[in-house]
Amino acid sequence: MTAQLVPAELLKKTDKILFIAHLALGDFTYLQNCFQAFAQAFPHIKIHIWVDEVRRTKNTAAWPFLKKYALYDWLAECPFVAKIYQQTYSPALFEESIAEAQKQQYPLVVSLSTLRPPMYATLARQISPQGFVAGMKKPAGVLALHKRLAYRKLDAAFDPDRVALPGVHISEVYAAWFNRLFGMDSAASSRQPFVRIPGQWGRYAQEQLKKWGFDRDRRQSVNPAKLVFVNPYAKTHKRCWPLERVVELVAAIRTQDAWKDTRFIVNVVPEEMAQARTFFDGHAVERLQLFSAQENFFQLPAMLRECDLIISVETAVMHLANAVQVPVIALMRQKNPEWAPIDKENSIVITTANRRDWVKAITVAQVIAVLKR
């Protein structure tokens, strides 16, 4: 049995810990369980989280979008997170955040950053010159002297690619990290994603559906019109689905007897909304509304919770579908099977035929075939 990296005696006397991570919504959907389990295992330790913005830039035009990152809304509502560092999207704010963190004199800093681990090893030590620092360490070649020097700043380290068996789900990978670091064991049942939606956003979703004419009283209708949420957007083009395909999908679903009166909500990332409106105005699709969680992150899971079915490309939406326990059809490439939705009973994954295929290679016919089943 491998000993845990962070000494048990240190965990007993430590009053706070700083986790450094470059978190996307999908990452946090599963890492959240680990943070919650840590808080339960070590209730005397306050959890602080440094969310590093990998898109950090000097371009002032990009700052408003980066500042409004939806994850910050989610983190702010987590009862087990005591402090968040979220001002890291510009070089100047990054330096200010380092100075702020240094004043905390953290006795324990852990980097969970798999991208550029040498850089984050250096950052962790810079924040805590005297504390215990643990982090990721990937193999460095003979000529990569700067990487080896950076790794020497860590008191403990592990290779994230070797701590879990190949091919396991990402939730199991994260659980293995926390086991290696802190000796924490977790059952598979404790890795299901969850989201606690504040009441105001639940009411928001219901009011929005009423404005669209999409609300229904399920108790009084024998066969209420179904509500389907379609998300064709992801951060990279390789994972997106064309809007033309969405129009084709809507028409195809409505040819099915059980789905002929279906209403559709199409999720759009904020920066693409103007273009999406122009596109759908040109196609005049009835009983379809565009949606974007522009005000608060919880607008998204609140709306998802109201739906009968979610159809999404491989991005956070398909994981949030599991969190709100709504059936999901996930459209995925072959490249990252560890990121498939975890709830197999409520999830069907359609994968591209070839490893090099983009998600757009998945056809409407494939989705309809799944729907018929």
ChimeraX attribute file (.defattr): number of C-alpha atoms within 10 A of each C-alpha:
attribute: neighborCount
match mode: 1-to-1
recipient: residues
	/A:1	3
	/A:2	7
	/A:3	11
	/A:4	15
	/A:5	18
	/A:6	20
	/A:7	14
	/A:8	12
	/A:9	8
	/A:10	12
	/A:11	17
	/A:12	11
	/A:13	11
	/A:14	16
	/A:15	16
	/A:16	19
	/A:17	18
	/A:18	25
	/A:19	20
	/A:20	22
	/A:21	21
	/A:22	18
	/A:23	18
	/A:24	15
	/A:25	19
	/A:26	19
	/A:27	17
	/A:28	19
	/A:29	23
	/A:30	23
	/A:31	21
	/A:32	21
	/A:33	20
	/A:34	22
	/A:35	19
	/A:36	16
	/A:37	20
	/A:38	18
	/A:39	17
	/A:40	12
	/A:41	12
	/A:42	16
	/A:43	12
	/A:44	14
	/A:45	19
	/A:46	17
	/A:47	21
	/A:48	20
	/A:49	21
	/A:50	21
	/A:51	21
	/A:52	19
	/A:53	20
	/A:54	12
	/A:55	13
	/A:56	16
	/A:57	16
	/A:58	12
	/A:59	9
	/A:60	9
	/A:61	9
	/A:62	14
	/A:63	15
	/A:64	10
	/A:65	12
	/A:66	18
	/A:67	15
	/A:68	15
	/A:69	17
	/A:70	19
	/A:71	19
	/A:72	17
	/A:73	14
	/A:74	18
	/A:75	18
	/A:76	13
	/A:77	14
	/A:78	14
	/A:79	9
	/A:80	20
	/A:81	17
	/A:82	14
	/A:83	14
	/A:84	16
	/A:85	18
	/A:86	20
	/A:87	19
	/A:88	23
	/A:89	24
	/A:90	20
	/A:91	13
	/A:92	12
	/A:93	14
	/A:94	18
	/A:95	13
	/A:96	14
	/A:97	17
	/A:98	18
	/A:99	13
	/A:100	13
	/A:101	18
	/A:102	16
	/A:103	10
	/A:104	12
	/A:105	15
	/A:106	22
	/A:107	19
	/A:108	21
	/A:109	26
	/A:110	25
	/A:111	23
	/A:112	21
	/A:113	21
	/A:114	17
	/A:115	13
	/A:116	12
	/A:117	20
	/A:118	25
	/A:119	14
	/A:120	25
	/A:121	30
	/A:122	19
	/A:123	18
	/A:124	28
	/A:125	21
	/A:126	15
	/A:127	22
	/A:128	22
	/A:129	15
	/A:130	12
	/A:131	15
	/A:132	21
	/A:133	25
	/A:134	25
	/A:135	28
	/A:136	24
	/A:137	25
	/A:138	19
	/A:139	9
	/A:140	13
	/A:141	9
	/A:142	8
	/A:143	8
	/A:144	10
	/A:145	11
	/A:146	11
	/A:147	21
	/A:148	17
	/A:149	13
	/A:150	18
	/A:151	24
	/A:152	14
	/A:153	21
	/A:154	22
	/A:155	15
	/A:156	19
	/A:157	22
	/A:158	16
	/A:159	15
	/A:160	19
	/A:161	13
	/A:162	10
	/A:163	15
	/A:164	18
	/A:165	11
	/A:166	10
	/A:167	12
	/A:168	12
	/A:169	17
	/A:170	22
	/A:171	24
	/A:172	18
	/A:173	22
	/A:174	22
	/A:175	25
	/A:176	21
	/A:177	21
	/A:178	21
	/A:179	19
	/A:180	21
	/A:181	20
	/A:182	18
	/A:183	16
	/A:184	16
	/A:185	12
	/A:186	15
	/A:187	8
	/A:188	10
	/A:189	7
	/A:190	12
	/A:191	21
	/A:192	16
	/A:193	24
	/A:194	17
	/A:195	17
	/A:196	13
	/A:197	18
	/A:198	12
	/A:199	10
	/A:200	11
	/A:201	18
	/A:202	18
	/A:203	14
	/A:204	15
	/A:205	21
	/A:206	16
	/A:207	14
	/A:208	14
	/A:209	17
	/A:210	12
	/A:211	10
	/A:212	12
	/A:213	11
	/A:214	20
	/A:215	18
	/A:216	15
	/A:217	8
	/A:218	10
	/A:219	8
	/A:220	8
	/A:221	9
	/A:222	8
	/A:223	9
	/A:224	14
	/A:225	18
	/A:226	17
	/A:227	23
	/A:228	23
	/A:229	27
	/A:230	25
	/A:231	27
	/A:232	25
	/A:233	22
	/A:234	18
	/A:235	10
	/A:236	8
	/A:237	12
	/A:238	16
	/A:239	20
	/A:240	21
	/A:241	23
	/A:242	14
	/A:243	16
	/A:244	11
	/A:245	14
	/A:246	17
	/A:247	16
	/A:248	13
	/A:249	17
	/A:250	22
	/A:251	14
	/A:252	16
	/A:253	21
	/A:254	14
	/A:255	12
	/A:256	14
	/A:257	8
	/A:258	13
	/A:259	17
	/A:260	15
	/A:261	16
	/A:262	19
	/A:263	22
	/A:264	22
	/A:265	22
	/A:266	20
	/A:267	21
	/A:268	22
	/A:269	16
	/A:270	13
	/A:271	11
	/A:272	11
	/A:273	15
	/A:274	10
	/A:275	11
	/A:276	18
	/A:277	13
	/A:278	10
	/A:279	13
	/A:280	18
	/A:281	10
	/A:282	9
	/A:283	10
	/A:284	10
	/A:285	13
	/A:286	11
	/A:287	15
	/A:288	20
	/A:289	17
	/A:290	15
	/A:291	20
	/A:292	18
	/A:293	17
	/A:294	16
	/A:295	11
	/A:296	16
	/A:297	20
	/A:298	26
	/A:299	21
	/A:300	22
	/A:301	21
	/A:302	24
	/A:303	22
	/A:304	26
	/A:305	21
	/A:306	18
	/A:307	19
	/A:308	16
	/A:309	22
	/A:310	25
	/A:311	23
	/A:312	27
	/A:313	24
	/A:314	28
	/A:315	25
	/A:316	19
	/A:317	28
	/A:318	28
	/A:319	28
	/A:320	24
	/A:321	29
	/A:322	25
	/A:323	22
	/A:324	20
	/A:325	18
	/A:326	18
	/A:327	20
	/A:328	28
	/A:329	22
	/A:330	25
	/A:331	29
	/A:332	27
	/A:333	26
	/A:334	16
	/A:335	14
	/A:336	13
	/A:337	15
	/A:338	16
	/A:339	20
	/A:340	22
	/A:341	28
	/A:342	20
	/A:343	17
	/A:344	12
	/A:345	9
	/A:346	15
	/A:347	22
	/A:348	19
	/A:349	22
	/A:350	19
	/A:351	21
	/A:352	19
	/A:353	13
	/A:354	11
	/A:355	11
	/A:356	11
	/A:357	17
	/A:358	20
	/A:359	24
	/A:360	20
	/A:361	17
	/A:362	19
	/A:363	16
	/A:364	18
	/A:365	13
	/A:366	12
	/A:367	20
	/A:368	15
	/A:369	9
	/A:370	12
	/A:371	14
	/A:372	9
	/A:373	5
